[in-house]
Amino acid sequence: MVNIKLDSNYTIGSDSLQWMLIESGRYVGYFATLEGCIESYFNRKSRQSNAISVSGLLEHQKNVLRQLQRALTPLHIEVTGLNIDKRPNEIKEAKKKATLKRKKDLEGLK
């Protein structure tokens, strides 16, 4: 099963039915999709930030996105659906496009 180390504390795991977000060896979330698991990691890391300003939070989020990109690049997964510089409706559209792109990439592997 999948065991992807995202950083020193977080790992993505899986079984035959679900994706799991694991923090320091403890299961903290179960997801039907890999995208949902990645989004949960991003949100958790954002909430754990010690930012004292909006610009500080945005910089922290950009660092989290860079970390995700490094962890997921070997799997050919692009972290484009979590564009923090967009408005909420644009984010939803970007997530749809990212999901469709991932599905097309998977179909190309068949």
RADA-V333339 format. One record per backbone hydrogen bond with DSSP energy under -1.0 kcal/mol. CO is the residue of the C=O (numbers start at 1). NH is the residue of the N-H. Records with the same first field share a line. If there is no record, write none. Layout:
# RADA-V333339
CO->NH / NH
This chain:
# RADA-V333339
2->14
4->12
9->24
10->6 / 7
11->22
12->4
13->20
18->15
19->31
20->13
21->28 / 29
22->11
23->26
26->23
29->21
31->19
33->37
34->38
35->39
36->40
37->41
38->42
39->43
40->44
41->45
42->46
43->47
44->48
46->49
53->57
54->58
55->59
56->60
57->61
58->62
59->63
60->64
61->65
62->66
63->67
64->68
65->69
66->70
67->71
68->72
69->73
72->75 / 77
73->76
78->80
83->86
87->91
88->92
89->93
90->94
91->95
92->96
93->97
94->98
95->99
96->100
97->101
98->102
99->103
100->104
101->105
102->106
103->107
104->108
107->110
